[in-house]
Amino acid sequence: MTLTEKFILITGGTRGIGHAITLSQAGPGVHFFLNYLRDETSAEAVKKEIEKRGSRVTLMPGNVGNPEEISQIFSIIQENAPRLDHLIHSAALGVFKPVHQLRVKDWDISLDVNAKAFLLLAQGALPLMKKNGGKIVTISSLGAKHFTPNYGAIGISKAALENLVRYLAVELAAFNIHVNAVSGGLVETDSLKMFPDFENMKKTYLSRTPFGRTGTPEDIARVVSFLLSRDSNWITGQTLIADGGYSLS
Ligand SMILES: NC(=O)c1ccc[n+]([C@@H]2O[C@H](COP(=O)([O-])OP(=O)(O)OC[C@H]3O[C@@H](n4cnc5c(N)ncnc54)[C@H](OP(=O)(O)O)[C@@H]3O)[C@@H](O)[C@H]2O)c1
């Protein structure tokens, strides 16, 4: 194992935006630790796809909303890697309903998987990153700042996530670790199909976005690639908005 190898942990790295991020980083000398919740078929397909490109893959099913499962993820990484170069937290969960109807359970799921998990993942990554430095990136959404119908549980958790990015960025700079987020507009993935009234929401989005289209997982993955690269070495604690200009109007 040498410094030319790269070790990357991606949560939710097997579907949607996480999948595009995984593909964007694949190549010889990369060892992926790919976490997902339960969709084995997608996970096995991604594993095959990126092994063909010369990468090694350790699949790590587990619920990142559960702190014990995050500990297990890091036990496995510690046994198989000398360090971690990149951590990307793309996994997210949440119910779609008005905030005034949220049950405690609904609130907890979003905050646990989307925000608390990021804190615990960063804490778990620190011992593996602090010697050589590293890059930590997470995925947020416009709902962190703007009202979106039925999106409150997730939007509020993303607001916490974006603030965690700022706090971690300042604290971890001492270890040459950069922490940033990419905030996406509407990207057509499986998760969005669960949105009540998805087709109407998409129509509204298309009518307001200057480029007249929705985002693709690759649009977001390219920004993540930039944040993982040396070109972004003077950027930390930021949430870069990649929404094709939707949020300008
Ligand atoms: N789609 C959008 O319009 C959009 C816009 C802005 C931001 N985002 C953000 O982008 C990220 C990815 O979203 P997406 O639309 O690509 O989602 P997606 O297609 O539904 O994929 C979600 C991935 O996360 C995994 N996952 C979900 N809950 C998990 C948990 N508790 N523990 C571990 N893994 C878990 C899933 O595993 P399984 O395959 O096993 O289910 C899957 O691999 C999220 O943070 C989301 O909030 C999305």
Ligand as a Chemical Component Dictionary entry (heavy atoms), coordinates in Angstrom:
data_LIG
# 
_chem_comp.id                   LIG 
_chem_comp.type                 NON-POLYMER 
_chem_comp.pdbx_formal_charge   0 
_chem_comp.three_letter_code    LIG 
# 
loop_
_chem_comp_atom.comp_id 
_chem_comp_atom.atom_id 
_chem_comp_atom.alt_atom_id 
_chem_comp_atom.type_symbol 
_chem_comp_atom.charge 
_chem_comp_atom.model_Cartn_x 
_chem_comp_atom.model_Cartn_y 
_chem_comp_atom.model_Cartn_z 
_chem_comp_atom.pdbx_ordinal 
LIG N1  N1  N 0  -32.181 13.755 -6.051 1  
LIG C1  C1  C 0  -32.177 15.053 -5.828 2  
LIG O1  O1  O 0  -32.918 15.854 -6.458 3  
LIG C2  C2  C 0  -31.254 15.633 -4.805 4  
LIG C3  C3  C 0  -31.103 17.028 -4.772 5  
LIG C4  C4  C 0  -30.240 17.582 -3.835 6  
LIG C5  C5  C 0  -29.562 16.775 -2.961 7  
LIG N2  N2  N 1  -29.740 15.433 -2.992 8  
LIG C6  C6  C 0  -28.997 14.638 -2.031 9  
LIG O2  O2  O 0  -28.142 13.744 -2.744 10 
LIG C7  C7  C 0  -27.929 12.589 -1.964 11 
LIG C8  C8  C 0  -28.247 11.360 -2.799 12 
LIG O3  O3  O 0  -29.612 11.413 -3.175 13 
LIG P1  P1  P 0  -30.174 10.492 -4.345 14 
LIG O4  O4  O 0  -31.357 11.209 -4.885 15 
LIG O5  O5  O -1 -29.077 10.088 -5.233 16 
LIG O6  O6  O 0  -30.702 9.236  -3.503 17 
LIG P2  P2  P 0  -31.005 7.726  -3.958 18 
LIG O7  O7  O 0  -30.965 7.586  -5.437 19 
LIG O8  O8  O 0  -32.257 7.357  -3.229 20 
LIG O9  O9  O 0  -29.780 6.893  -3.342 21 
LIG C9  C9  C 0  -29.635 6.869  -1.964 22 
LIG C10 C10 C 0  -28.444 6.002  -1.592 23 
LIG O10 O10 O 0  -28.247 6.130  -0.189 24 
LIG C11 C11 C 0  -28.357 4.836  0.440  25 
LIG N3  N3  N 0  -28.962 5.001  1.759  26 
LIG C12 C12 C 0  -30.173 5.522  2.057  27 
LIG N4  N4  N 0  -30.372 5.517  3.390  28 
LIG C13 C13 C 0  -29.267 4.969  3.942  29 
LIG C14 C14 C 0  -28.877 4.674  5.265  30 
LIG N5  N5  N 0  -29.686 4.928  6.315  31 
LIG N6  N6  N 0  -27.665 4.102  5.484  32 
LIG C15 C15 C 0  -26.839 3.833  4.430  33 
LIG N7  N7  N 0  -27.159 4.094  3.145  34 
LIG C16 C16 C 0  -28.361 4.649  2.903  35 
LIG C17 C17 C 0  -29.201 4.008  -0.507 36 
LIG O11 O11 O 0  -28.960 2.614  -0.277 37 
LIG P3  P3  P 0  -29.944 1.494  -0.951 38 
LIG O12 O12 O 0  -29.588 1.487  -2.403 39 
LIG O13 O13 O 0  -29.574 0.238  -0.255 40 
LIG O14 O14 O 0  -31.339 1.956  -0.701 41 
LIG C18 C18 C 0  -28.664 4.523  -1.860 42 
LIG O15 O15 O 0  -27.414 3.921  -2.156 43 
LIG C19 C19 C 0  -28.789 12.745 -0.733 44 
LIG O16 O16 O 0  -28.007 13.274 0.307  45 
LIG C20 C20 C 0  -29.838 13.740 -1.166 46 
LIG O17 O17 O 0  -30.413 14.439 -0.085 47 
LIG C21 C21 C 0  -30.560 14.847 -3.891 48 
# 
loop_
_chem_comp_bond.comp_id 
_chem_comp_bond.atom_id_1 
_chem_comp_bond.atom_id_2 
_chem_comp_bond.value_order 
_chem_comp_bond.pdbx_ordinal 
LIG N1  C1  SING 1  
LIG C1  O1  DOUB 2  
LIG C1  C2  SING 3  
LIG C2  C3  SING 4  
LIG C2  C21 DOUB 5  
LIG C3  C4  DOUB 6  
LIG C4  C5  SING 7  
LIG C5  N2  DOUB 8  
LIG N2  C6  SING 9  
LIG N2  C21 SING 10 
LIG C6  O2  SING 11 
LIG C6  C20 SING 12 
LIG O2  C7  SING 13 
LIG C7  C8  SING 14 
LIG C7  C19 SING 15 
LIG C8  O3  SING 16 
LIG O3  P1  SING 17 
LIG P1  O4  DOUB 18 
LIG P1  O5  SING 19 
LIG P1  O6  SING 20 
LIG O6  P2  SING 21 
LIG P2  O7  DOUB 22 
LIG P2  O8  SING 23 
LIG P2  O9  SING 24 
LIG O9  C9  SING 25 
LIG C9  C10 SING 26 
LIG C10 O10 SING 27 
LIG C10 C18 SING 28 
LIG O10 C11 SING 29 
LIG C11 N3  SING 30 
LIG C11 C17 SING 31 
LIG N3  C12 SING 32 
LIG N3  C16 SING 33 
LIG C12 N4  DOUB 34 
LIG N4  C13 SING 35 
LIG C13 C14 SING 36 
LIG C13 C16 DOUB 37 
LIG C14 N5  SING 38 
LIG C14 N6  DOUB 39 
LIG N6  C15 SING 40 
LIG C15 N7  DOUB 41 
LIG N7  C16 SING 42 
LIG C17 O11 SING 43 
LIG C17 C18 SING 44 
LIG O11 P3  SING 45 
LIG P3  O12 DOUB 46 
LIG P3  O13 SING 47 
LIG P3  O14 SING 48 
LIG C18 O15 SING 49 
LIG C19 O16 SING 50 
LIG C19 C20 SING 51 
LIG C20 O17 SING 52 
# 
